[in-house]
Amino acid sequence: MSGLTTQPWFWPALGIVVGLPLALLLLNELHGFLTRRGSSYATPVALLRNWVLPACAVYLLIAQLEHADVDATWSKIAATVFGFLIMLLLLSGANAALFGEARTGSWRERLPGIFIDLGRLVLILIGVAVLLSWVWGANIGGLVAAVGVTSIVIGLAVQTAVGPVIAGLLLLFEQPFRIGDWLDTAAAKGRVVEVNWRAAHIDTGNGIQVVPNAMLATGSFTNLSRAQGAVYQATATLTFGAEDPPGAVAAALLSVATGLPTRLPTSPAKVVAVGEAKYKVSVPVPSPADEGRTRALLLHRAWYAAQRAGLHLDGTSPKPKTAKAYVDTEVQRIAAALGLVEEAATVMAQGGRQLLYAEGEIIQAVNSVPEAVGFITAGSVGLIVYADDGRELSVGRLGVGDYIGGTSLTRQRMLTGVVALTDTTIVAIQRDAMNTVVQHNPRLARQIGGVIEMRRKAATDALAEAAAGVR
């Protein structure tokens, strides 16, 4: 070994064999970095990596032959260059055959590019060694042994630093996530926007969190974009009073979950009692990006639904005494506006309830039969219909003093739906109570009938215009 190391060509050749792969790897990462950022320096770096550095290495190796006992003829130099080009051609062809048209999900498609680069460098070094042996008759056995021993020593020295990098590369090979997937890790939760051989970049909504691949490889994380079910489920657990009927709670929560704008219409929402007066609500949403908004909206609207149903959400209780006083006061005002006598106001108040709705909630569904006449005492609502293609069409807007649900008296289905445009309060008068009042007030009956026909005509005209626009 000492005789080998004293050769004048040994250390330059060793530097080329060890330094060339490292230099190419660094240049490859630099080129990828510049390419992702659209830098104009990517082109010269690619030229340096692909041509200048390999040509320099070949020149230095051939130059060392001047110290060896061989004749450096032009034919041998030409044969070396020709053999080197043939080797590059074969490598390029093999790369195209193996990885050029790799099927999605196959091991060839998942193999990280750095593994391909390392394999290419090893084959180039083997080819150069073969050329030196066959063309120049050089004895490369000692050099191979020296490189092997040196590699072992270097590997042992840097195993702590290189270990996490190798773990990250193996993670890239397995590919448990891709760019665009949503991850829930110990360090961050968000969408993957970039992955390289060192780290994954996760957009948390409040900045980019850089999570080392080694941390992901040695720890556990959840890929939210690879749900086992048909769709991703946004979930929330709510607690009600122990005396609240489970059926009433489930119905109220299911009504809220079904009406959420982010819910996928192709999948149903679910409500499951999990014990101790707790209920788990699952809402199908298009992606994990909609989870936060869906949960916030669900919790917001659940409070209103609990108040309407007389349920005790999170220890809060409805205030029937306050609600009764509010109903009595508002019914007096409504009766005065309609020109009704005191007896009619008393009948209405006995059958009245205060109902609270959050902005965006469906108060009455299209084609439903209302159970009460609702008078708007705060906020505003919109009248809507749905075209044949599913589009929501606006028919009108109602405010304080207007009423909805007049078809409850005739038991007809409503062509229009009603949605709360703002947080809205409605005093709902039960059908029987309102029917008693209307029977003794023919003028009010004609007024309600006229409003029903006017709204029906507006809905019919809107649907006809939408159909004509489609045609």
TIGU-551619 format. One record per residue (C-alpha): x, y, z. Coordinates in Angstrom, 3 decimals, decimal comma. Example, Ala and Ser with C-alpha at 12.3 -4.5 7.8 and 13.67 -1.06 7.14 Angstrom:
! residues 2
+----------+----------+----------+
!     east !    north !       up !
+----------+----------+----------+
!   12,300 !   -4,500 !    7,800 !
!   13,670 !   -1,060 !    7,140 !
+----------+----------+----------+
***
This chain:
! residues 471
+----------+----------+----------+
!     east !    north !       up !
+----------+----------+----------+
!    0,000 !    0,000 !    0,000 !
!    2,873 !    2,407 !    0,815 !
!    4,349 !    1,764 !   -2,626 !
!    1,030 !    2,647 !   -4,219 !
!    0,627 !    5,886 !   -2,319 !
!    4,120 !    7,014 !   -3,309 !
!    3,195 !    6,915 !   -6,981 !
!    2,988 !   10,481 !   -8,366 !
!   -0,419 !    9,818 !   -9,978 !
!   -2,071 !    8,280 !   -6,909 !
!   -3,303 !   11,347 !   -5,020 !
!   -4,522 !   13,284 !   -8,100 !
!   -6,395 !   10,180 !   -9,279 !
!   -7,882 !    9,617 !   -5,804 !
!   -8,975 !   13,245 !   -5,672 !
!  -10,735 !   12,864 !   -9,019 !
!  -12,447 !    9,573 !   -8,096 !
!  -13,735 !   10,921 !   -4,769 !
!  -14,121 !   14,615 !   -5,594 !
!  -15,868 !   14,289 !   -8,968 !
!  -19,009 !   12,563 !   -7,601 !
!  -19,280 !   15,028 !   -4,725 !
!  -18,818 !   17,996 !   -7,029 !
!  -21,441 !   16,686 !   -9,456 !
!  -23,908 !   16,105 !   -6,630 !
!  -23,434 !   19,639 !   -5,330 !
!  -23,796 !   21,109 !   -8,811 !
!  -26,923 !   19,022 !   -9,379 !
!  -28,538 !   20,396 !   -6,204 !
!  -27,454 !   23,933 !   -7,102 !
!  -28,951 !   23,533 !  -10,582 !
!  -32,250 !   22,297 !   -9,124 !
!  -32,314 !   25,208 !   -6,662 !
!  -31,734 !   27,761 !   -9,430 !
!  -34,261 !   26,096 !  -11,761 !
!  -37,041 !   26,196 !   -9,139 !
!  -36,471 !   29,914 !   -8,717 !
!  -36,199 !   30,651 !  -12,429 !
!  -32,629 !   31,963 !  -12,177 !
!  -30,681 !   32,690 !  -15,364 !
!  -27,633 !   31,060 !  -13,763 !
!  -29,196 !   27,592 !  -14,141 !
!  -27,927 !   27,255 !  -17,736 !
!  -24,205 !   27,893 !  -17,043 !
!  -24,352 !   25,651 !  -13,969 !
!  -25,840 !   22,861 !  -16,116 !
!  -23,051 !   23,342 !  -18,651 !
!  -20,447 !   23,155 !  -15,902 !
!  -22,034 !   20,009 !  -14,471 !
!  -22,635 !   18,145 !  -17,741 !
!  -19,533 !   18,990 !  -19,783 !
!  -16,848 !   21,144 !  -18,226 !
!  -16,300 !   19,185 !  -15,010 !
!  -16,378 !   15,683 !  -16,608 !
!  -14,049 !   16,841 !  -19,404 !
!  -11,667 !   18,296 !  -16,836 !
!  -11,670 !   15,014 !  -14,913 !
!  -10,905 !   13,009 !  -18,064 !
!   -8,070 !   15,381 !  -18,924 !
!   -6,529 !   15,095 !  -15,459 !
!   -6,744 !   11,293 !  -15,549 !
!   -5,085 !   11,123 !  -18,956 !
!   -2,449 !   13,587 !  -17,816 !
!   -1,465 !   11,204 !  -14,997 !
!   -0,494 !    8,630 !  -17,610 !
!    2,616 !   10,677 !  -18,331 !
!    3,941 !    9,350 !  -15,018 !
!    3,101 !    5,760 !  -15,901 !
!    5,150 !    3,363 !  -18,017 !
!    2,886 !    3,600 !  -21,087 !
!    3,065 !    5,233 !  -24,482 !
!    0,525 !    8,046 !  -24,805 !
!   -0,299 !    7,863 !  -28,530 !
!   -3,002 !    9,754 !  -30,361 !
!   -4,789 !    6,519 !  -31,147 !
!   -5,056 !    5,672 !  -27,450 !
!   -6,269 !    9,150 !  -26,604 !
!   -8,862 !    8,958 !  -29,404 !
!   -9,929 !    5,507 !  -28,206 !
!  -10,337 !    6,860 !  -24,665 !
!  -12,488 !    9,790 !  -25,792 !
!  -14,543 !    7,527 !  -28,076 !
!  -15,065 !    4,999 !  -25,286 !
!  -16,100 !    7,753 !  -22,888 !
!  -18,713 !    9,073 !  -25,350 !
!  -20,043 !    5,560 !  -25,991 !
!  -20,383 !    5,124 !  -22,242 !
!  -22,404 !    8,350 !  -21,947 !
!  -24,614 !    7,238 !  -24,867 !
!  -25,344 !    3,891 !  -23,211 !
!  -26,141 !    5,580 !  -19,908 !
!  -28,506 !    8,025 !  -21,598 !
!  -30,264 !    5,196 !  -23,440 !
!  -30,616 !    3,134 !  -20,280 !
!  -32,030 !    6,139 !  -18,422 !
!  -34,613 !    6,723 !  -21,171 !
!  -35,604 !    3,048 !  -21,259 !
!  -35,916 !    2,636 !  -17,479 !
!  -37,232 !    5,993 !  -16,328 !
!  -38,383 !    7,885 !  -19,422 !
!  -41,878 !    6,329 !  -19,514 !
!  -42,231 !    5,020 !  -15,965 !
!  -45,800 !    4,142 !  -14,996 !
!  -47,396 !    6,176 !  -12,224 !
!  -46,902 !    4,485 !   -8,860 !
!  -44,153 !    2,116 !  -10,051 !
!  -40,773 !    1,912 !   -8,310 !
!  -39,160 !    3,572 !  -11,331 !
!  -41,452 !    6,567 !  -11,008 !
!  -40,897 !    6,807 !   -7,221 !
!  -37,085 !    6,506 !   -7,370 !
!  -35,580 !    9,883 !   -6,322 !
!  -33,420 !   11,596 !   -8,913 !
!  -30,435 !   11,683 !   -6,567 !
!  -30,322 !    7,866 !   -6,552 !
!  -30,239 !    7,900 !  -10,354 !
!  -27,410 !   10,445 !  -10,305 !
!  -25,397 !    8,357 !   -7,836 !
!  -25,866 !    5,238 !   -9,924 !
!  -24,816 !    7,098 !  -13,053 !
!  -21,659 !    8,377 !  -11,346 !
!  -20,706 !    4,889 !  -10,150 !
!  -21,116 !    3,483 !  -13,666 !
!  -19,056 !    6,341 !  -15,141 !
!  -16,226 !    5,681 !  -12,694 !
!  -16,322 !    1,961 !  -13,510 !
!  -16,256 !    2,787 !  -17,237 !
!  -13,281 !    5,111 !  -16,805 !
!  -11,447 !    2,430 !  -14,881 !
!  -12,148 !   -0,113 !  -17,637 !
!  -10,856 !    2,318 !  -20,262 !
!   -7,671 !    2,923 !  -18,303 !
!   -7,151 !   -0,801 !  -17,963 !
!   -7,978 !   -1,901 !  -21,534 !
!   -6,697 !    1,038 !  -23,548 !
!   -3,728 !    2,103 !  -21,453 !
!   -2,932 !   -1,163 !  -19,690 !
!   -2,919 !    0,558 !  -16,289 !
!   -3,037 !   -1,548 !  -13,125 !
!   -6,091 !   -0,175 !  -11,288 !
!   -6,360 !   -2,905 !   -8,664 !
!   -4,387 !   -0,951 !   -6,094 !
!   -6,368 !    2,204 !   -6,814 !
!   -9,671 !    0,383 !   -6,330 !
!   -8,465 !   -1,031 !   -3,025 !
!   -7,349 !    2,387 !   -1,840 !
!  -10,635 !    4,001 !   -2,840 !
!  -12,554 !    1,242 !   -1,014 !
!  -10,590 !    1,713 !    2,194 !
!  -10,931 !    5,488 !    1,948 !
!  -14,689 !    5,213 !    1,404 !
!  -15,076 !    3,062 !    4,509 !
!  -13,105 !    5,519 !    6,610 !
!  -15,090 !    8,496 !    5,312 !
!  -18,389 !    6,629 !    5,826 !
!  -17,581 !    5,866 !    9,449 !
!  -16,538 !    9,453 !   10,081 !
!  -19,688 !   11,063 !    8,708 !
!  -22,285 !    8,387 !    9,473 !
!  -24,047 !   10,622 !   12,019 !
!  -24,456 !   13,415 !    9,491 !
!  -25,202 !   11,215 !    6,486 !
!  -27,638 !    8,889 !    8,292 !
!  -30,530 !   11,384 !    8,367 !
!  -29,904 !   12,234 !    4,723 !
!  -30,128 !    8,557 !    3,729 !
!  -33,308 !    8,205 !    5,796 !
!  -34,764 !   11,177 !    3,935 !
!  -33,821 !    9,675 !    0,567 !
!  -35,488 !    6,403 !    1,482 !
!  -38,585 !    8,389 !    2,448 !
!  -38,585 !    9,993 !   -0,990 !
!  -38,309 !    6,548 !   -2,569 !
!  -41,316 !    5,278 !   -0,620 !
!  -43,260 !    8,480 !   -1,441 !
!  -45,929 !    8,392 !    1,296 !
!  -46,896 !   11,902 !    0,173 !
!  -46,669 !   14,115 !   -2,899 !
!  -46,679 !   17,815 !   -3,635 !
!  -50,171 !   19,117 !   -2,940 !
!  -50,962 !   16,563 !   -0,221 !
!  -52,014 !   17,731 !    3,242 !
!  -49,875 !   16,460 !    6,120 !
!  -50,440 !   16,501 !    9,856 !
!  -47,001 !   16,162 !   11,473 !
!  -45,598 !   16,818 !   14,918 !
!  -43,957 !   19,973 !   13,583 !
!  -46,652 !   21,396 !   11,308 !
!  -50,002 !   20,834 !    9,630 !
!  -50,608 !   22,048 !    6,106 !
!  -50,142 !   21,453 !    2,392 !
!  -46,869 !   20,208 !    0,887 !
!  -45,580 !   22,768 !   -1,617 !
!  -42,032 !   21,469 !   -2,196 !
!  -40,037 !   18,313 !   -1,547 !
!  -36,296 !   17,845 !   -2,044 !
!  -33,728 !   15,343 !   -0,819 !
!  -33,276 !   17,220 !    2,485 !
!  -36,680 !   18,507 !    3,614 !
!  -40,386 !   18,952 !    2,877 !
!  -41,795 !   22,483 !    2,721 !
!  -45,278 !   22,699 !    4,255 !
!  -47,569 !   25,696 !    3,829 !
!  -49,292 !   26,082 !    7,196 !
!  -51,328 !   29,140 !    6,224 !
!  -49,079 !   31,286 !    8,432 !
!  -45,845 !   30,696 !    6,541 !
!  -43,754 !   27,851 !    5,159 !
!  -42,614 !   25,252 !    7,707 !
!  -39,480 !   23,357 !    6,612 !
!  -39,605 !   19,820 !    8,039 !
!  -36,485 !   17,641 !    7,527 !
!  -37,190 !   14,382 !    5,719 !
!  -35,242 !   12,550 !    8,419 !
!  -37,794 !   13,736 !   10,995 !
!  -40,637 !   12,444 !    8,841 !
!  -38,812 !    9,162 !    8,195 !
!  -38,143 !    8,452 !   11,871 !
!  -41,462 !    9,791 !   13,224 !
!  -45,133 !    9,386 !   12,419 !
!  -47,401 !   11,693 !   10,465 !
!  -50,831 !   11,608 !    8,848 !
!  -51,415 !   12,136 !    5,135 !
!  -54,826 !   13,800 !    5,216 !
!  -55,129 !   13,647 !    1,431 !
!  -55,127 !    9,843 !    1,397 !
!  -58,302 !    9,135 !    3,323 !
!  -59,495 !    5,532 !    3,248 !
!  -63,092 !    6,570 !    2,646 !
!  -64,546 !    8,007 !   -0,534 !
!  -64,095 !   11,612 !    0,676 !
!  -62,345 !   13,582 !    3,384 !
!  -64,390 !   14,119 !    6,537 !
!  -64,292 !   17,285 !    8,630 !
!  -65,241 !   16,284 !   12,176 !
!  -66,228 !   18,046 !   15,376 !
!  -67,423 !   16,760 !   18,759 !
!  -70,085 !   18,742 !   20,637 !
!  -71,387 !   18,262 !   24,167 !
!  -75,037 !   18,718 !   25,140 !
!  -76,992 !   18,421 !   28,354 !
!  -77,632 !   14,959 !   29,765 !
!  -81,389 !   15,641 !   29,748 !
!  -81,473 !   16,522 !   26,041 !
!  -83,155 !   13,776 !   23,957 !
!  -80,514 !   12,118 !   21,728 !
!  -82,912 !   12,040 !   18,804 !
!  -83,562 !   15,778 !   18,996 !
!  -79,850 !   16,523 !   19,285 !
!  -78,978 !   14,300 !   16,322 !
!  -81,731 !   15,842 !   14,189 !
!  -80,628 !   19,404 !   14,982 !
!  -76,955 !   18,695 !   14,266 !
!  -77,729 !   16,757 !   11,090 !
!  -79,825 !   19,653 !    9,809 !
!  -76,930 !   22,040 !   10,419 !
!  -74,317 !   19,742 !    8,863 !
!  -76,441 !   19,101 !    5,775 !
!  -76,864 !   22,822 !    5,153 !
!  -73,158 !   23,732 !    5,306 !
!  -71,960 !   25,292 !    2,007 !
!  -68,686 !   23,334 !    2,027 !
!  -70,374 !   19,921 !    2,281 !
!  -70,072 !   17,657 !   -0,748 !
!  -73,627 !   17,107 !   -2,001 !
!  -72,741 !   13,602 !   -3,193 !
!  -72,069 !   12,282 !    0,341 !
!  -74,256 !   12,487 !    3,461 !
!  -73,245 !   14,067 !    6,743 !
!  -73,340 !   11,842 !    9,830 !
!  -74,009 !   12,360 !   13,529 !
!  -72,925 !    9,672 !   16,015 !
!  -73,447 !    9,650 !   19,783 !
!  -70,117 !    8,800 !   21,441 !
!  -71,339 !    8,749 !   25,065 !
!  -71,387 !   11,188 !   27,977 !
!  -73,807 !   13,433 !   26,053 !
!  -71,195 !   13,973 !   23,334 !
!  -71,949 !   13,785 !   19,620 !
!  -69,479 !   13,478 !   16,767 !
!  -70,463 !   15,250 !   13,548 !
!  -68,772 !   14,210 !   10,276 !
!  -69,155 !   16,442 !    7,225 !
!  -67,775 !   15,324 !    3,803 !
!  -65,717 !   18,140 !    2,260 !
!  -63,712 !   18,403 !   -0,992 !
!  -60,280 !   18,558 !    0,675 !
!  -58,493 !   19,130 !    4,017 !
!  -58,247 !   22,798 !    3,045 !
!  -61,976 !   23,118 !    3,816 !
!  -61,758 !   21,478 !    7,245 !
!  -61,078 !   24,594 !    9,319 !
!  -63,813 !   26,676 !    7,726 !
!  -66,295 !   23,798 !    7,931 !
!  -65,662 !   23,163 !   11,641 !
!  -65,909 !   26,868 !   12,485 !
!  -69,171 !   27,237 !   10,589 !
!  -70,569 !   24,053 !   12,127 !
!  -69,854 !   25,225 !   15,672 !
!  -71,274 !   28,676 !   14,896 !
!  -74,547 !   27,397 !   13,472 !
!  -74,907 !   24,634 !   16,069 !
!  -75,483 !   27,290 !   18,754 !
!  -78,407 !   28,736 !   16,828 !
!  -79,831 !   25,281 !   16,141 !
!  -79,599 !   24,413 !   19,842 !
!  -81,445 !   27,594 !   20,788 !
!  -84,232 !   26,860 !   18,308 !
!  -84,572 !   23,253 !   19,526 !
!  -84,347 !   24,139 !   23,233 !
!  -81,148 !   22,107 !   23,711 !
!  -78,250 !   22,721 !   26,108 !
!  -75,073 !   23,050 !   24,032 !
!  -71,867 !   23,175 !   26,118 !
!  -73,778 !   23,908 !   29,301 !
!  -75,737 !   26,847 !   27,895 !
!  -79,505 !   26,778 !   28,189 !
!  -82,224 !   28,515 !   26,205 !
!  -84,014 !   31,375 !   27,920 !
!  -87,721 !   30,634 !   27,507 !
!  -88,820 !   33,482 !   29,772 !
!  -86,885 !   36,059 !   27,768 !
!  -88,060 !   34,489 !   24,522 !
!  -91,703 !   34,588 !   25,674 !
!  -91,457 !   38,264 !   26,572 !
!  -89,851 !   38,966 !   23,202 !
!  -92,597 !   37,085 !   21,368 !
!  -95,365 !   38,954 !   23,232 !
!  -93,815 !   42,318 !   22,452 !
!  -93,188 !   41,586 !   18,782 !
!  -96,627 !   40,020 !   18,247 !
!  -98,253 !   43,208 !   19,508 !
!  -96,243 !   45,209 !   17,002 !
!  -97,025 !   42,751 !   14,168 !
! -100,740 !   42,745 !   14,940 !
! -100,813 !   46,538 !   14,937 !
!  -99,068 !   46,642 !   11,564 !
! -101,591 !   44,161 !   10,112 !
! -104,572 !   46,034 !   11,578 !
! -105,585 !   43,140 !   13,842 !
! -107,547 !   43,417 !   17,053 !
! -106,246 !   42,576 !   20,533 !
! -107,915 !   39,143 !   20,546 !
! -106,064 !   38,178 !   17,359 !
! -102,754 !   39,285 !   18,906 !
! -103,449 !   37,118 !   21,938 !
! -104,114 !   34,060 !   19,771 !
! -100,946 !   34,646 !   17,773 !
!  -98,841 !   35,105 !   20,907 !
! -100,083 !   31,832 !   22,352 !
!  -98,891 !   29,988 !   19,258 !
!  -95,714 !   31,996 !   18,738 !
!  -92,010 !   31,100 !   19,113 !
!  -88,774 !   32,995 !   18,761 !
!  -86,369 !   31,375 !   16,267 !
!  -82,763 !   32,466 !   15,750 !
!  -80,861 !   31,781 !   12,511 !
!  -77,222 !   32,345 !   11,638 !
!  -76,131 !   34,002 !    8,428 !
!  -76,287 !   31,512 !    5,559 !
!  -78,660 !   29,047 !    7,230 !
!  -81,566 !   27,644 !    5,257 !
!  -84,758 !   28,733 !    7,024 !
!  -87,145 !   27,000 !    4,646 !
!  -86,104 !   24,551 !    1,940 !
!  -87,318 !   24,696 !   -1,652 !
!  -90,445 !   22,557 !   -2,256 !
!  -91,097 !   22,170 !    1,469 !
!  -94,421 !   22,667 !    3,248 !
!  -93,999 !   25,220 !    6,087 !
!  -95,433 !   24,448 !    9,495 !
!  -95,775 !   28,086 !   10,573 !
!  -95,920 !   31,641 !    9,316 !
!  -92,701 !   33,429 !   10,216 !
!  -92,499 !   37,192 !   10,789 !
!  -89,033 !   38,725 !   10,430 !
!  -88,246 !   40,851 !   13,490 !
!  -84,493 !   41,297 !   12,981 !
!  -82,082 !   40,752 !   10,088 !
!  -82,922 !   39,923 !    6,479 !
!  -83,562 !   36,856 !    4,331 !
!  -83,343 !   35,995 !    0,657 !
!  -85,809 !   34,090 !   -1,522 !
!  -84,091 !   31,547 !   -3,779 !
!  -84,896 !   28,885 !   -6,362 !
!  -82,662 !   26,326 !   -8,062 !
!  -82,349 !   26,059 !  -11,834 !
!  -82,258 !   22,720 !  -13,629 !
!  -78,454 !   22,868 !  -13,780 !
!  -78,222 !   23,365 !   -9,992 !
!  -77,558 !   27,096 !  -10,005 !
!  -79,002 !   29,115 !   -7,114 !
!  -81,153 !   31,975 !   -8,373 !
!  -82,150 !   34,961 !   -6,232 !
!  -85,845 !   35,839 !   -6,367 !
!  -86,014 !   38,635 !   -3,823 !
!  -85,019 !   39,974 !   -0,436 !
!  -87,170 !   40,405 !    2,685 !
!  -86,530 !   42,405 !    5,825 !
!  -88,059 !   43,401 !    9,129 !
!  -91,858 !   43,527 !    8,856 !
!  -92,105 !   40,951 !    6,063 !
!  -93,257 !   37,387 !    6,584 !
!  -92,577 !   33,945 !    5,091 !
!  -94,351 !   30,601 !    5,088 !
!  -97,761 !   31,786 !    3,951 !
!  -98,341 !   28,453 !    2,165 !
!  -98,550 !   26,771 !    5,585 !
! -102,197 !   27,912 !    5,598 !
! -102,945 !   26,263 !    2,250 !
! -100,651 !   23,247 !    2,801 !
!  -98,908 !   23,918 !   -0,504 !
!  -95,257 !   23,376 !   -1,260 !
!  -93,100 !   26,460 !   -1,576 !
!  -91,472 !   27,044 !   -4,959 !
!  -88,985 !   29,335 !   -3,253 !
!  -86,575 !   28,607 !   -0,452 !
!  -85,610 !   31,067 !    2,274 !
!  -82,024 !   31,644 !    3,422 !
!  -80,776 !   34,003 !    6,132 !
!  -78,657 !   36,785 !    4,609 !
!  -77,640 !   38,023 !    8,062 !
!  -78,139 !   36,766 !   11,595 !
!  -81,939 !   36,762 !   11,667 !
!  -84,672 !   36,554 !   14,301 !
!  -88,100 !   35,266 !   13,359 !
!  -91,300 !   35,042 !   15,361 !
!  -92,999 !   31,893 !   14,062 !
!  -96,786 !   31,587 !   14,529 !
!  -98,058 !   28,009 !   14,416 !
! -100,358 !   27,082 !   11,561 !
! -103,427 !   26,432 !   13,723 !
! -103,126 !   29,768 !   15,553 !
! -102,557 !   31,705 !   12,334 !
! -105,403 !   29,896 !   10,593 !
! -107,777 !   30,953 !   13,384 !
! -106,727 !   34,577 !   12,958 !
! -107,056 !   34,483 !    9,156 !
! -110,559 !   32,962 !    9,277 !
! -111,797 !   36,022 !   11,182 !
! -109,916 !   38,485 !    8,954 !
! -110,772 !   38,051 !    5,251 !
! -108,640 !   41,049 !    4,313 !
! -105,552 !   39,393 !    5,815 !
! -106,397 !   36,154 !    4,005 !
! -106,532 !   38,015 !    0,656 !
! -103,260 !   39,789 !    1,455 !
! -101,457 !   36,520 !    2,237 !
! -102,913 !   34,924 !   -0,899 !
! -101,669 !   37,814 !   -3,021 !
!  -98,167 !   37,555 !   -1,576 !
!  -98,123 !   33,802 !   -2,277 !
!  -99,070 !   34,335 !   -5,919 !
!  -96,588 !   37,189 !   -6,349 !
!  -93,696 !   35,108 !   -5,029 !
!  -94,778 !   32,079 !   -7,058 !
!  -94,786 !   34,193 !  -10,223 !
!  -91,335 !   35,620 !   -9,405 !
!  -89,977 !   32,100 !   -8,941 !
!  -91,561 !   30,887 !  -12,203 !
!  -90,169 !   33,856 !  -14,145 !
!  -86,672 !   33,337 !  -12,726 !
!  -86,714 !   29,653 !  -13,687 !
!  -87,962 !   30,485 !  -17,181 !
!  -85,211 !   33,069 !  -17,694 !
!  -82,581 !   30,602 !  -16,499 !
!  -83,881 !   27,922 !  -18,877 !
!  -83,937 !   30,376 !  -21,786 !
!  -80,385 !   31,453 !  -21,015 !
!  -79,191 !   27,830 !  -21,072 !
!  -80,861 !   27,207 !  -24,431 !
+----------+----------+----------+
***
